[in-house]
């Protein structure tokens, strides 16, 4: 088992990888104590399956630059294969502003190939590679050194089995003409906006039932301050204050340190110093916001005239299409998509791209009364009217 700890060794491996059709990639990281993930280990494997073709790259114990790896990530002739790539890709984008390309996510591909919703790596290893994973090292603190042989073996298994999974899924996609479907799904992962968190938009992730413009203005400023503070100091946003405390502050509108002391949910450390000062400034900013600049809640769902009966028929059609094409239903259309279509909306993800071919065109025909649904031999089929 090879562990790379120098730039030269990494460059040598990546030069060999550049001559291969693909490389499988995974990372181990920690995020519990920081805003940004701390990269602790990178696992790489090549399809050639030689003794030196699966390695660990140790950015903690080693003194190395990751530039040779990033050069490989930029190589358009080598497919970079991940499973559930979102968090791995965020690490590389934050560190170097790079998104590996071309990219293949086996979780997305498995959903397209009928393995269900958000299928896990362990499931694919069992069903495709016919192997089992040793889970004893699952909760490892990957920042601690030295790593045991068992930990290294566990980490390496995340990319060695991935080779067989990729080979199987890529062949299945090509056989069914669905490789373009996965390419469409990769657009989100390939978009830098996926990995950028802007403080001014942080309030949109906070759940609240209060849709008062003034309340939302204060909420927005409190969320903006928390996000900026956490980013600048690389600490979890919950260490500044949690969402429930944020909502409480937006409701009580504290204007002094004495007011902060009355909070039921605010952490003790947040009632003084820089955080307390930031809270009070944020509340003042929300209170001073002009009426024309108050946040506007999304009321599109309230205005939507959902046809419940039609929405139910669309759900039946979706179930039938899911079974016909062996594709995870949530990948085709969400419940919100179906409600929107039944309400007459047409700018809906389920009506675009490959989803239109699989489901959308018949969904529109159903809405227009051009087809009906009928049960036959235990299955649902469409009937042209």
C-alpha positions, 0 to 999 in steps of 0.5 A: 500500500503506497502513501504519497507524501512528496510532490515528486512522488505525486507528480510521478503518479499523476504522469502515469495517470495521465495515460489512463482513460480514467482515475477514481478519486475520493477524499477524507476530511473533517468539517466538525470544527471548521467552516471549510472542510479540512482535507486529510487524505486523498485516495486515487486508483487507476484502471490498470489495477497494478500494485502501484496503481492505487495510492493514498496522498497524505497532505498532512504528514507530507510536505507536498504541493497538490499542483500535479493532481490539479494538473491531472484534474485539468486533463481533458483526456482523463475522466475523474470518477467520484461517488457523491462528489459534491463535498469532495469537489467543494474542497478542491474548488475552495483550495484551488478554484478548480473543478475536475473535468471531465467528471463522472459521479457514480451516485448520479449514474446509479440513479439513472441506471435504476439503483434507487434514490441517493444510492450509497457506495456500500450498496453499489459495492455489494450489488456490482462488485459483489464485495462487502466493506469493512466499516470499522474505520468509518468514524475515524478522525482522519486528521490524526497521525499515524494512520493504522493499516486498517484505516488505510485499507478502509480509505483505499477501498473507496476508490478500488471498488469504484473502478469496477462500479464505474466500468459497469455503470459506464457500459450500462449507460452507453448500452442504453444511450443514457450517457448524455443523461448523466452529462446533463446532471453533471452540469450542476457539479461543474458549475462554480456557483454550486460551491460558493456561499454568499453571506448576503444569500445566507438568510434564504437557508434559514427556516421560519414561518414569519414572512414579515418584511421587517422580520426578514430584513433583520434575519437577512442581516443577522445571517449575513453577519454570521456567515461572514464571521464564520468564513473569516475565522474558518469556524462552523456557523453554529459556533457563532449562533445557531438557527434557532437563536438567529430566529429568536434575535430577529423576533426580539430585535435586541438593541443593547448588550443587556437585551442580549443577556435575556436571550434564551438561545444565544450562546454565552460567548455570543453575548459579548465581544465581536459577536455581540457587536455584530449582532447589534449592528445587524439588527440595527441594519435590518431595522433601518432597511427602507421599505423598498429594500425589504426582502420579499418572501417567495409567494409563488407557491401560494399563488399557484392554483394546483389542480389536486386531481391532475397532480395525482394523475401526474404522480401515477404517470411518474410512477409508470415512467420510473418503472418503464425506464428504471430511473429513480423517480426523484431524479425525474421530477420532484413533488413540487415539479408535479404540483407546478405542472398541474398548476400550468407552470411550464418552466419546470426542470421535469419538462427539460432535457432528457426528463422531457423525453422520458416524462415531460412530453407525456405529462404535457399531453396528459395535462392537455387531455391528449392521453389517458392512463389505463391499468393493464396486466398490473401496469399503467400504460398511456392511451391516446385519446 
